[in-house]
């Protein structure tokens, strides 16, 4: 028989109901068909990692800043590619008007 998996939300609600003290620990476990040792482990984990609830905001802000920086860098690179494409096309036109052969420009291979 495979183990039943509980969602993080269910675990948190169970632990919070225990911490609130409205019902006895054993009553909550029996009502939900839970092993008391497992619920004790949930409670211990919950209390040890409660500080993460408040650090998540700063982590999200750091991730958003990093994403914005990457978008700016991407936009700058696309702008540079556009500028270089215009310059290449202009120079190719100059070579054609002068009747000179176009220089052989190797294709860019990002893999090296």
C-alpha positions as CSV (number, residue, x, y, z in Angstrom):
1,X,0.0,0.0,0.0
2,X,1.6,3.3,-1.1
3,X,2.0,6.1,1.4
4,X,-0.5,8.9,1.2
5,X,1.0,12.2,0.3
6,X,-0.3,15.4,1.9
7,X,-0.1,18.8,0.5
8,X,1.9,21.6,2.1
9,X,-1.4,23.5,2.6
10,X,-3.0,20.6,4.5
11,X,0.1,20.2,6.7
12,X,0.2,23.9,7.5
13,X,-3.6,23.9,8.4
14,X,-3.2,20.9,10.6
15,X,-0.2,22.3,12.4
16,X,-1.9,25.7,12.8
17,X,-5.0,24.1,14.3
18,X,-2.7,22.3,16.8
19,X,-0.9,25.5,17.7
20,X,-4.2,27.4,18.2
21,X,-5.2,24.8,20.8
22,X,-8.9,24.7,20.0
23,X,-8.7,20.9,20.0
24,X,-6.5,18.3,21.6
25,X,-3.5,17.1,19.5
26,X,-4.8,13.5,19.5
27,X,-8.3,14.5,18.5
28,X,-6.9,16.4,15.5
29,X,-4.8,13.4,14.5
30,X,-7.7,10.9,14.9
31,X,-10.2,13.1,13.0
32,X,-7.9,13.3,10.0
33,X,-6.6,9.7,10.3
34,X,-3.0,10.9,10.8
35,X,-0.1,9.3,12.6
36,X,0.7,11.4,15.7
37,X,4.5,11.0,15.2
38,X,4.2,12.2,11.6
39,X,2.2,15.3,12.8
40,X,4.8,16.0,15.5
41,X,7.4,16.0,12.7
42,X,5.3,18.4,10.7
43,X,5.0,20.7,13.7
44,X,8.7,20.6,14.3
45,X,9.5,21.4,10.7
46,X,6.9,24.2,10.7
47,X,8.3,25.8,13.7
48,X,11.9,25.5,12.5
49,X,11.2,27.1,9.2
50,X,8.6,29.7,10.1
51,X,11.1,32.5,9.5
52,X,11.0,31.7,5.8
53,X,7.5,33.1,5.6
54,X,9.0,36.5,6.2
55,X,12.1,36.1,4.1
56,X,10.2,35.1,1.0
57,X,9.4,38.7,0.2
58,X,13.0,39.7,0.1
59,X,13.9,36.6,-2.0
60,X,11.0,37.5,-4.4
61,X,12.2,41.1,-4.7
62,X,15.8,39.9,-5.4
63,X,14.5,37.5,-8.1
64,X,12.4,40.3,-9.7
65,X,15.4,42.6,-9.7
66,X,17.5,39.9,-11.4
67,X,14.8,39.3,-14.0
68,X,14.5,43.0,-14.7
69,X,18.3,43.2,-15.1
70,X,18.3,40.3,-17.5
71,X,15.4,41.9,-19.5
72,X,17.4,45.1,-19.8
73,X,20.5,43.2,-20.9
74,X,18.5,41.3,-23.5
75,X,16.9,44.5,-24.8
76,X,20.4,46.1,-25.1
77,X,21.7,43.0,-26.9
78,X,18.8,43.1,-29.3
79,X,19.4,46.8,-29.9
80,X,23.0,46.1,-30.7
81,X,22.2,43.3,-33.0
82,X,19.8,45.6,-34.9
83,X,22.4,48.3,-35.1
84,X,25.1,45.9,-36.4
85,X,22.6,44.5,-39.0
86,X,21.9,48.0,-40.3
87,X,25.7,48.7,-40.5
88,X,26.4,45.4,-42.3
89,X,23.6,46.1,-44.8
90,X,24.9,49.6,-45.4
91,X,28.4,48.4,-46.0
92,X,27.3,45.6,-48.3
93,X,25.4,48.2,-50.3
94,X,28.6,50.3,-50.5
95,X,30.6,47.4,-51.8
96,X,28.0,46.6,-54.4
97,X,27.9,50.2,-55.6
98,X,31.7,50.3,-55.8
99,X,31.6,47.0,-57.8
100,X,33.9,45.3,-55.2
101,X,33.3,41.8,-54.1
102,X,31.6,41.3,-50.8
103,X,33.9,40.1,-48.1
104,X,33.2,36.6,-46.9
105,X,31.7,36.9,-43.4
106,X,31.4,33.6,-41.6
107,X,28.1,32.7,-39.9
108,X,28.0,33.1,-36.1
109,X,28.1,29.8,-34.3
110,X,27.1,30.3,-30.6
111,X,28.6,26.8,-29.8
112,X,32.0,28.0,-30.7
